[in-house]
């Protein structure tokens, strides 16, 4: 019986090592496979934080409207099958293996691909595009990986709308050392003549976005400027808000995804939908409301079901860069301000964990340092604890645990709310083990 471990083994065996931005390899591979990414229209979503949630909102709405919908996101939390869903359902490992084998066979037939193999992400993207084509989807909602301009997803020929979520500092070794450089890599995906929406939460980047749109003769839409939000309420059960943009207006929109920043992600999704209603005529108000309400995206302010780990509210969040952590802190203060909070945290060595720890300290919480078991790239629990103390945490407020579940258990005994946060690899390890 084939498993996702088998699929990963094959893809890893065929792939070149590391992150390798560039379109030459994936473009050649897709051409050998018959360019399956051209068989359906798509919405392409880029950004630093929030793009996955935005994609989840969009895909849920298209599905609610009766369109057969592919959703492609990355990275996965527990297995690579999560990266592609069709109408909200993951495909079996046998389907993934069949498409991975087709990609491997295509590489074997091409001299250039044998000499310069695609990366892991490129191979997974090619397999996902092939699976979506085989399932004859009506629409694909596609999240870019790391960047935009040179990202493997930037070969979609039929894009109905381009969306740019929040842009902040991350992956600077690949995308550039300034916010303007990183934003330029993401704004570069704007297609000629295709509507483009930008969240616009960083006002300084709006002129650059508009310049890219002007050069591409694409009509820009900036959510922070061109849309109006009102009536926002945020609770543990979700969010409610009013949205209007030109003639597109909706009152009391509800989502079960929690955190004020999810209102912004939902608003970006609504802005995209308002740009494509002529092309997708089944996008009624009823379908949009239902889709926004039913959207889910695991590992983003996700509350573990009650009864797990004692009486504390246990929350999983994969905010792994300073901006993502800042949004987590803001949301936690709004939702659980005044309650006793414990933070269980693990991160990769190559991430800006000192800045993240400094931001988390604003909550005045106890800190339970841990690691990702079996992952060499993860910072050790001991070094994480030392980093926390170096960021002015009180010594008595910092504890170290090699086993994350031990950290969660103790934090749950000591606190009313436990934020389990940091690397998405960490959340992926914890998530299937935390619920009991």
PyMOL commands that set and color helices and strands:
alter all, ss='L'
color gray80, all
select helices_A, chain A and resi 4-14+24-32+36-38+51-64+80-83+93-108+111-115+120-134+172-175+179-187+203-215+223-226+260-276+285-294+322-336+353-363+381-390+395-397+404-414+424-434
alter helices_A, ss='H'
color red, helices_A
select strands_A, chain A and resi 41-46+69-72+84-86+89-90+139-143+159-164+196-198+220-222+228-235+238-245+248-255+302-303+313-317+341-346+366-369+398-400+417-422
alter strands_A, ss='S'
color yellow, strands_A
deselect
rebuild
show_as cartoon
